[in-house]
């Protein structure tokens, strides 16, 4: 009670100070112990199931249906009866089991039977990952959309994090790195749960997040004792800045520096705790020219880099001019259609999304803008038909796809720092790269890309957290390093929503 009073007084003082400074008071923090809503994907980037098989495990499940999620009525209970087979027919959900069929209406739920002990988990047909068959706790909400089924898994946030952590960070990482990841993942989840619909697309689909790398990977790997420990030992811990939840972005591997949020995503506002941070000691990062960038990325010695244990700390890939032309002829139009504000024609007759567009002969690439840590945020493509500007880090990475599905030839090999060759990488691992040209006279023949890191570069580098943990840093110190000026805050307990 005394602690609660102190927290309340601190919140009041913070609000009064903010008002006195002419700033709005931060929104109230959520309580811990809430449920999160996860939209499940049928395939990468697809969220509608043609049909769905759900198998209850360990305890009896109840199936309910109705005209909307608030008015669901029990239909039947099931355990050990085989899979429940759901389909969408004429705007209604139908389910069959043991030769019986039930009409559930436009919405349905599969959840624990309130009259039976225990809480079931669910296997979902088509959601296995190799030999791993993920189990889904909580409850499943089904709806009909575009003649197919959408599925939202509603579950306790701690249970969600138990399945996020091993999917996002190797469980053999030191405990302090795992705890830093747990806090970042929990903060990220709460920020998405509390975001208004206009700032969270998934809210329009009845969810807070999806289960993929669009947000946080959920149930990509089974829970592990080490990651369970990290989740348990950080119960309720989140990062705040001036009393509000932070945007706790994270990524796999830095090339030696992180990036400021507005550099990578120019449509986002500058944030004091998401600034470029050097991930080296005693090595320094000094990239002020393309010559220095190439020298930096050609340095494959990991000593002095926090991320030096990552296989993608450094990488390289080589593409011939004809391979690059085949790639760019597809990626430039696709990127123009997806984000026209970041892809445009500087010189030439047609924009890349026009049917008349022809790439022509590739003459070269040119860096127009690069962060101090080496991430390219603006790039120019020069061809015989014109010059084309590409902005935003993700577009730069997706412009050059070292994948035979784009080149049309044999496997394209990306060499990792540890010597492993990865065939047909879907995009460049990061936008932190430079290149060497091979020419015959003025004619471009080949580009060899030398790069570093994996991911967007904003926030916490997971392999950087590994390096700091091995150097003896606590999870508090790791988080302070990657999100400077933030506070580690423990949420008060509350009821589930």
PyMOL commands that set and color helices and strands:
alter all, ss='L'
color gray80, all
select helices_A, chain A and resi 2-20+157-168+175-194+197-199+201-205+225-233+261-264+290-297+321-338+340-342+393-399+404-407+462-470+475-482
alter helices_A, ss='H'
color red, helices_A
select strands_A, chain A and resi 35-39+51-57+61-66+72-78+84-89+92-97+100-105+107-112+121-124+139-145+148-156+209-210+237-241+244-245+250-251+315-320+343-348+362-370+376-383+386-391+413-416+421-423+433-440+443-451+460-461+487-490
alter strands_A, ss='S'
color yellow, strands_A
deselect
rebuild
show_as cartoon
